[in-house]
Amino acid sequence: MKSLIDEWKYVSGSKFVRLIFIGPLIAALFFGLMFSHNQICKSPVVVIDEDHSEYSRQLISKINASQYMSVKNVYASRMSPETLLANEQAVAVIMLPNLLGIRQQQGKSTNIGILMDNTMPSGLTGIRTAIQEIIQTENMTLSMTRLIQKGMDADTAKGIVSPLALQQRMLFNPTSSYVGFMVLGFVNIVVLMITTSAAGSIAPRLRQEGKLFTNGNSPFQLWIRCVPYTVLSSISLLLSYGLLKQIGGMRFEAEPYLFIIPLVIYAFALSLLGMLIGYTAKDISKVSLRTSFVLYPSFLATGIQLTPLAFPEPFQIFAWALPMNWLNRLIRGMAFRDGALTAYSQELGALLIIIGVVSLFMGGLFLRETRKASTSRELLLNADVVPGGL
């Protein structure tokens, strides 16, 4: 317990307290506000209308009325898409060919072209869906009109033209808000960086101060020093999530008093992992560089910007060793889907396994250093005794 008290005293006077609260809260505030209205409701497009018919004008009006697209300009003749998309004033070019209206009246098929700038795929959100909906609606309307003109009733005509209708519903993040994954990931990364760097500096700091074995030769006296970092990191994460919910509209359905349980387990696993990574560092300045071995894989492979299912299976398995992988799963399960704590025993168990494995490795390193220190002391004592005996 003396080690724990000593570490609390050190933490209370260090920069860690300020960093662990100010850093994540600033990230949550800044990115939460930045992406609070991130949905691209009206992607800008330009239309090349070579037909100049009443029908083409009606089709352009329907494109502009879509909730996903906004027609910025209409050109009367064909132009190079490189020219039209050069200054990023539009993300797509829609081409309405000549004789479109006449072929529509004759009941003939016509190809409508759409050229999309995929250098920034996020700008194309919804355009494919919108175009498909417009074309499908036009085809169904035209087909039903012709069948009704031939004497068929509307219900029968609809059953022939469109016998199946699709109804879909997006769950848990219906607006595809970046706050629920990208911004949340930034906040988690900030906490990971600060916590692993601080916890990783414990052993090198104590070694430099000559206090590594002050409170005994048991690994427990070092293990328990992670508690202050665990408590403060857990509180910081919970406050940051609350801020994202208030300013960014992030979905968070779990009760805070329940969600603090996985947060504490995660923060403890993260602190221990940081301590293990920095244990053999010769001085504190080397710790930050070592934490990048956890920082970058956590950013890339744990579902912050890209689902882990997009990675090859070996990479998915590698992510199991990263505490943030299991935190992200718990957030998606408990906070977003409103799952019960008991339903996520696998994720909690994985974090506990990480704690156990890291504790074993760290205990082994500590005991090995203890034996080396004891051997060195014995050699010094023997060296002092031998000259005295002579």
Backbone torsions as a table, in degrees:
resi	resn	phi	psi	omega
1	MET	NA	-27.5	178.7
2	LYS	-64.1	-36.2	177.0
3	SER	-62.1	-42.2	179.8
4	LEU	-63.1	-44.4	179.3
5	ILE	-63.4	-43.1	178.7
6	ASP	-60.6	-41.7	-178.3
7	GLU	-69.2	-37.8	176.5
8	TRP	-61.9	-41.3	178.5
9	LYS	-62.8	-42.1	179.6
10	TYR	-65.8	-45.9	-177.1
11	VAL	-63.1	-41.6	-178.0
12	SER	-62.3	-26.7	179.0
13	GLY	-101.0	3.4	-177.8
14	SER	-99.2	176.3	178.4
15	LYS	-76.7	-11.1	-174.8
16	PHE	-59.3	-41.8	-177.7
17	VAL	-60.0	-43.7	179.8
18	ARG	-68.7	-43.5	-177.5
19	LEU	-64.9	-44.0	-173.4
20	ILE	-68.7	-21.8	177.2
21	PHE	-99.6	-44.3	-176.5
22	ILE	-69.3	-44.7	-176.5
23	GLY	-58.2	-59.2	-179.3
24	PRO	-63.3	-37.1	-179.0
25	LEU	-67.8	-38.7	176.4
26	ILE	-65.4	-42.8	178.0
27	ALA	-61.5	-43.1	178.9
28	ALA	-64.2	-42.1	-179.4
29	LEU	-67.5	-48.9	-175.8
30	PHE	-66.0	-55.5	-177.4
31	PHE	-71.8	-31.2	176.8
32	GLY	-62.0	-43.9	177.3
33	LEU	-69.4	-38.7	-177.7
34	MET	-62.3	-41.5	-174.8
35	PHE	-106.3	14.7	-180.0
36	SER	-66.1	-24.9	177.1
37	HIS	-125.5	49.6	-171.9
38	ASN	-78.9	-13.6	-175.2
39	GLN	-65.8	127.1	178.6
40	ILE	-87.7	95.7	-175.2
41	CYS	-81.9	-28.0	-175.7
42	LYS	-135.0	88.6	176.8
43	SER	-74.0	130.9	-177.0
44	PRO	-73.4	133.3	177.7
45	VAL	-133.8	158.7	172.1
46	VAL	-119.6	151.8	-176.9
47	VAL	-121.2	133.8	171.2
48	ILE	-103.3	108.6	-176.8
49	ASP	-103.7	97.0	178.5
50	GLU	-88.1	-6.0	-175.6
51	ASP	-90.5	-42.8	179.4
52	HIS	58.3	34.4	-180.0
53	SER	-104.2	169.6	176.6
54	GLU	-62.8	-37.2	-178.7
55	TYR	-67.7	-40.4	179.5
56	SER	-64.6	-36.9	177.6
57	ARG	-66.4	-37.5	176.7
58	GLN	-64.7	-39.6	-179.6
59	LEU	-66.8	-38.1	177.5
60	ILE	-64.7	-39.4	178.2
61	SER	-63.3	-38.3	178.1
62	LYS	-68.4	-37.3	176.7
63	ILE	-63.6	-44.1	-179.5
64	ASN	-67.8	-28.3	-179.8
65	ALA	-78.7	-11.5	179.8
66	SER	-63.5	147.2	178.7
67	GLN	-73.8	-8.6	-176.9
68	TYR	-104.8	-16.3	-172.8
69	MET	-132.8	152.1	175.0
70	SER	-135.3	121.9	-178.9
71	VAL	-79.9	114.8	-177.9
72	LYS	-87.0	-38.6	-179.5
73	ASN	-148.9	152.5	174.6
74	VAL	-124.6	124.2	-178.2
75	TYR	-109.2	144.7	-174.2
76	ALA	-85.6	-19.9	-178.1
77	SER	-134.8	163.5	-175.1
78	ARG	-68.2	136.6	177.9
79	MET	-132.7	162.3	179.9
80	SER	-69.2	131.4	178.3
81	PRO	-63.6	-28.5	177.0
82	GLU	-61.8	-35.8	178.5
83	THR	-71.7	-43.0	-176.1
84	LEU	-69.7	-30.9	-176.5
85	LEU	-101.5	6.1	-171.0
86	ALA	-62.8	-43.3	-173.4
87	ASN	-100.2	16.2	176.3
88	GLU	57.6	30.3	172.8
89	GLN	-81.0	-14.5	176.8
90	ALA	-146.0	157.2	179.6
91	VAL	-111.5	-5.2	-179.6
92	ALA	-155.4	152.9	176.1
93	VAL	-120.5	124.6	178.5
94	ILE	-107.2	127.0	-174.6
95	MET	-111.9	118.3	176.0
96	LEU	-101.4	113.1	-171.5
97	PRO	-74.8	165.4	176.3
98	ASN	-64.4	149.3	179.3
99	LEU	67.9	19.0	178.7
100	LEU	-60.7	-47.9	-178.6
101	GLY	-64.4	-42.3	-179.2
102	ILE	-65.0	-44.9	179.6
103	ARG	-65.3	-32.7	177.0
104	GLN	-65.7	-40.3	178.4
105	GLN	-68.3	-31.6	-179.9
106	GLN	-83.8	-6.0	-179.8
107	GLY	76.1	25.2	-179.7
108	LYS	-98.9	152.8	-179.5
109	SER	-76.9	145.2	180.0
110	THR	-138.2	139.8	177.3
111	ASN	-91.9	126.5	173.9
112	ILE	-106.7	127.4	-176.6
113	GLY	-95.7	146.8	173.2
114	ILE	-138.5	123.0	-179.8
115	LEU	-112.0	122.2	-173.6
116	MET	-116.9	138.2	177.6
117	ASP	-83.4	106.4	-175.1
118	ASN	-98.1	17.1	176.3
119	THR	-67.0	-28.8	173.5
120	MET	-128.0	86.9	-173.9
121	PRO	-56.1	-29.6	-178.2
122	SER	-63.6	-23.6	179.0
123	GLY	-73.7	-12.0	-179.0
124	LEU	-95.3	8.6	-176.8
125	THR	-54.7	120.3	174.2
126	GLY	88.5	-14.4	-175.1
127	ILE	-66.1	-45.6	179.5
128	ARG	-60.5	-44.2	179.6
129	THR	-61.8	-43.2	-177.8
130	ALA	-64.3	-45.6	-179.8
131	ILE	-62.6	-43.1	179.4
132	GLN	-62.8	-40.3	179.1
133	GLU	-64.7	-42.0	-179.6
134	ILE	-65.4	-46.0	-179.9
135	ILE	-64.6	-42.2	179.6
136	GLN	-63.3	-43.2	179.2
137	THR	-64.2	-42.0	178.7
138	GLU	-62.5	-46.1	-179.8
139	ASN	-60.9	-44.0	-178.6
140	MET	-66.7	-41.5	-179.4
141	THR	-63.7	-46.4	-179.2
142	LEU	-64.8	-42.5	-179.0
143	SER	-65.7	-43.7	179.3
144	MET	-64.9	-37.6	179.5
145	THR	-61.7	-43.9	-179.6
146	ARG	-67.6	-39.0	178.8
147	LEU	-67.4	-38.8	178.2
148	ILE	-66.5	-37.1	177.9
149	GLN	-63.5	-25.4	178.9
150	LYS	-88.7	5.7	174.3
151	GLY	102.2	5.0	-179.7
152	MET	-87.7	140.3	179.2
153	ASP	-72.1	161.3	-171.3
154	ALA	-63.0	-42.2	-178.3
155	ASP	-64.9	-42.5	178.8
156	THR	-65.4	-41.3	179.1
157	ALA	-62.2	-41.9	179.6
158	LYS	-66.1	-37.4	178.9
159	GLY	-66.0	-31.5	178.4
160	ILE	-77.5	-44.3	-176.1
161	VAL	-73.5	-43.4	-176.3
162	SER	-136.9	76.8	-176.9
163	PRO	-68.2	-25.1	179.4
164	LEU	-121.8	138.3	176.5
165	ALA	-122.2	137.5	-178.1
166	LEU	-99.4	129.6	173.3
167	GLN	-119.5	124.6	-177.4
168	GLN	-128.2	153.9	-179.2
169	ARG	-143.0	128.1	178.1
170	MET	-87.6	129.1	-176.8
171	LEU	-105.4	149.0	167.7
172	PHE	72.3	-36.6	173.9
173	ASN	-142.6	65.0	-170.5
174	PRO	-62.7	-25.8	-178.5
175	THR	-95.4	5.1	-178.1
176	SER	53.4	43.2	-178.2
177	SER	-68.7	135.5	178.3
178	TYR	-68.7	-21.3	-177.2
179	VAL	-61.7	-33.5	-175.7
180	GLY	-76.7	-11.2	177.5
181	PHE	-138.0	-53.5	-176.6
182	MET	-70.4	-51.7	-178.8
183	VAL	-64.7	-42.8	177.3
184	LEU	-59.6	-38.5	177.8
185	GLY	-65.1	-39.2	177.1
186	PHE	-60.6	-43.9	180.0
187	VAL	-62.9	-45.1	179.4
188	ASN	-62.7	-37.0	179.6
189	ILE	-67.3	-39.6	178.7
190	VAL	-61.4	-45.3	178.7
191	VAL	-64.2	-42.3	179.2
192	LEU	-59.8	-44.8	-177.6
193	MET	-63.7	-45.4	-177.8
194	ILE	-69.1	-43.5	-175.6
195	THR	-69.2	-46.7	-178.9
196	THR	-65.4	-36.8	178.5
197	SER	-66.3	-42.6	-178.7
198	ALA	-69.2	-47.1	-179.6
199	ALA	-68.3	-33.0	178.9
200	GLY	-68.1	-18.5	-178.7
201	SER	-87.8	-5.6	-174.6
202	ILE	-61.6	-56.1	-176.4
203	ALA	-64.2	-47.5	177.4
204	PRO	-60.1	-36.1	179.3
205	ARG	-66.2	-47.3	179.8
206	LEU	-64.4	-35.3	179.9
207	ARG	-67.3	-42.5	178.4
208	GLN	-65.4	-34.2	-179.8
209	GLU	-84.1	-5.1	-179.1
210	GLY	72.9	25.5	-176.1
211	LYS	-113.7	10.9	-174.9
212	LEU	-62.2	-35.4	-178.3
213	PHE	-112.2	17.7	-177.2
214	THR	-61.3	-39.3	-175.7
215	ASN	-100.0	21.8	175.9
216	GLY	118.1	173.7	-178.3
217	ASN	-102.7	15.5	179.2
218	SER	-90.1	135.1	177.0
219	PRO	-60.5	-20.1	-178.1
220	PHE	-62.1	-35.5	-178.5
221	GLN	-67.1	-22.9	174.4
222	LEU	-88.7	-38.7	-178.6
223	TRP	-59.7	-41.1	-175.2
224	ILE	-72.5	-15.6	178.5
225	ARG	-69.0	-10.6	177.0
226	CYS	-77.3	-14.2	-174.9
227	VAL	-59.1	-47.7	179.9
228	PRO	-58.0	-40.1	-179.8
229	TYR	-68.7	-35.1	177.7
230	THR	-65.3	-48.7	-177.3
231	VAL	-62.8	-48.9	-176.8
232	LEU	-68.1	-38.4	178.7
233	SER	-66.6	-39.8	179.0
234	SER	-63.4	-45.3	179.2
235	ILE	-64.0	-41.8	179.3
236	SER	-61.7	-43.8	178.7
237	LEU	-62.5	-43.9	-178.7
238	LEU	-64.4	-41.3	177.7
239	LEU	-65.1	-39.4	179.6
240	SER	-65.7	-40.7	177.8
241	TYR	-64.4	-39.3	177.1
242	GLY	-62.7	-39.1	178.2
243	LEU	-65.8	-41.0	177.8
244	LEU	-64.1	-35.2	177.8
245	LYS	-66.5	-38.1	-175.8
246	GLN	-78.0	-44.3	-174.1
247	ILE	-98.2	-25.3	-177.2
248	GLY	-106.6	-5.3	-179.6
249	GLY	70.3	24.6	-179.6
250	MET	-67.0	137.2	177.4
251	ARG	-71.5	128.6	176.8
252	PHE	-149.6	99.8	-172.7
253	GLU	-98.6	-17.5	-176.8
254	ALA	-72.6	148.5	175.6
255	GLU	-72.0	130.7	-177.6
256	PRO	-56.5	-37.5	-178.0
257	TYR	-68.6	-20.8	174.9
258	LEU	-89.0	-39.1	-176.2
259	PHE	-71.9	-18.9	178.3
260	ILE	-65.3	-23.7	179.7
261	ILE	-64.3	-56.4	176.8
262	PRO	-63.9	-29.2	178.1
263	LEU	-64.1	-43.2	179.8
264	VAL	-64.7	-43.6	179.6
265	ILE	-63.0	-43.1	178.3
266	TYR	-63.0	-47.7	-177.4
267	ALA	-62.8	-35.7	178.6
268	PHE	-69.1	-41.8	176.8
269	ALA	-62.0	-40.6	-180.0
270	LEU	-66.3	-42.3	179.9
271	SER	-64.2	-44.4	178.9
272	LEU	-63.8	-40.1	178.7
273	LEU	-63.7	-41.4	176.3
274	GLY	-62.3	-41.4	178.5
275	MET	-62.5	-41.1	179.6
276	LEU	-64.5	-43.2	-178.3
277	ILE	-63.1	-39.9	-176.6
278	GLY	-91.9	0.4	-172.2
279	TYR	-59.9	-44.4	-174.5
280	THR	-89.9	3.3	179.6
281	ALA	-63.4	139.7	-177.2
282	LYS	-73.4	-30.0	175.7
283	ASP	-150.5	169.3	-173.7
284	ILE	-63.4	-31.9	-176.6
285	SER	-63.4	-21.6	-179.2
286	LYS	-83.5	-12.6	-172.5
287	VAL	-69.4	-44.9	-175.9
288	SER	-58.1	-39.0	178.7
289	LEU	-64.5	-37.4	-179.3
290	ARG	-69.0	-32.9	-177.7
291	THR	-66.4	-16.3	178.2
292	SER	-64.1	-22.0	177.5
293	PHE	-68.9	-17.7	173.9
294	VAL	-102.4	-35.7	-174.4
295	LEU	-62.8	-54.5	-174.3
296	TYR	-68.2	-45.6	175.2
297	PRO	-60.8	-35.9	178.3
298	SER	-64.8	-36.4	179.8
299	PHE	-71.0	-35.4	-172.3
300	LEU	-90.5	-37.7	-164.7
301	ALA	-112.0	8.6	-174.7
302	THR	-113.8	12.3	174.0
303	GLY	91.5	27.8	178.0
304	ILE	-78.7	-52.0	-179.7
305	GLN	-111.8	-25.2	-176.2
306	LEU	-135.2	135.2	-179.8
307	THR	-60.6	138.5	177.9
308	PRO	-58.4	-21.2	179.3
309	LEU	-65.9	-16.7	179.1
310	ALA	-79.0	-11.8	-177.9
311	PHE	-93.6	155.0	172.6
312	PRO	-59.5	155.6	-174.9
313	GLU	-58.1	-38.4	177.4
314	PRO	-58.5	-37.2	178.9
315	PHE	-69.2	-36.6	177.3
316	GLN	-64.3	-39.7	178.8
317	ILE	-67.9	-39.1	178.2
318	PHE	-60.6	-35.0	-178.9
319	ALA	-66.2	-17.7	179.4
320	TRP	-62.4	-26.3	-178.5
321	ALA	-81.3	-4.3	-177.8
322	LEU	-99.2	121.4	-179.4
323	PRO	-56.2	-34.7	-177.4
324	MET	-65.3	-27.0	176.1
325	ASN	-57.1	-43.1	-177.4
326	TRP	-79.4	-30.9	174.3
327	LEU	-63.9	-44.6	179.3
328	ASN	-61.9	-37.9	177.1
329	ARG	-65.1	-40.5	178.9
330	LEU	-66.3	-38.3	177.9
331	ILE	-65.2	-47.1	180.0
332	ARG	-64.1	-33.0	-177.9
333	GLY	-82.5	-54.6	-175.8
334	MET	-80.5	-47.7	-173.9
335	ALA	-78.3	-41.9	-175.8
336	PHE	-87.8	-42.1	-176.9
337	ARG	-96.2	0.2	179.3
338	ASP	59.7	44.9	179.4
339	GLY	-83.9	154.6	178.9
340	ALA	-76.9	152.4	-179.6
341	LEU	-59.9	-37.5	-178.1
342	THR	-67.2	-18.6	-178.9
343	ALA	-79.6	-7.3	-175.1
344	TYR	-120.5	41.7	176.7
345	SER	-66.0	-29.4	179.0
346	GLN	-64.5	-47.1	-179.7
347	GLU	-66.1	-43.9	178.2
348	LEU	-64.9	-40.1	177.7
349	GLY	-62.9	-38.4	178.3
350	ALA	-63.0	-41.7	177.8
351	LEU	-64.3	-39.5	178.2
352	LEU	-66.0	-35.9	176.6
353	ILE	-65.1	-41.7	177.0
354	ILE	-59.7	-43.7	178.4
355	ILE	-59.7	-45.1	-178.9
356	GLY	-64.7	-47.0	-178.3
357	VAL	-65.0	-45.3	179.6
358	VAL	-63.5	-38.9	178.7
359	SER	-62.5	-39.9	178.5
360	LEU	-63.6	-46.5	179.6
361	PHE	-62.6	-45.1	-178.4
362	MET	-66.6	-39.3	176.5
363	GLY	-61.8	-40.3	177.8
364	GLY	-62.9	-42.9	178.2
365	LEU	-63.9	-41.2	-178.2
366	PHE	-66.5	-44.7	-179.8
367	LEU	-66.4	-35.9	177.1
368	ARG	-63.9	-42.0	178.0
369	GLU	-67.6	-33.9	177.3
370	THR	-62.8	-44.4	179.1
371	ARG	-64.1	-40.6	178.1
372	LYS	-63.0	-41.5	179.1
373	ALA	-65.0	-39.9	178.8
374	SER	-65.4	-41.6	178.4
375	THR	-62.9	-41.3	179.3
376	SER	-63.6	-41.6	178.9
377	ARG	-64.5	-40.3	179.2
378	GLU	-63.9	-39.9	179.1
379	LEU	-65.2	-38.8	178.2
380	LEU	-65.4	-41.8	178.9
381	LEU	-63.7	-43.5	179.2
382	ASN	-63.6	-37.5	179.2
383	ALA	-66.0	-34.0	177.6
384	ASP	-73.4	-34.2	-176.3
385	VAL	-72.6	-41.5	-175.5
386	VAL	-61.2	-46.4	177.3
387	PRO	-63.3	-34.4	179.1
388	GLY	-66.0	-36.9	-179.7
389	GLY	-69.7	-32.5	177.5
390	LEU	-70.2	NA	NA
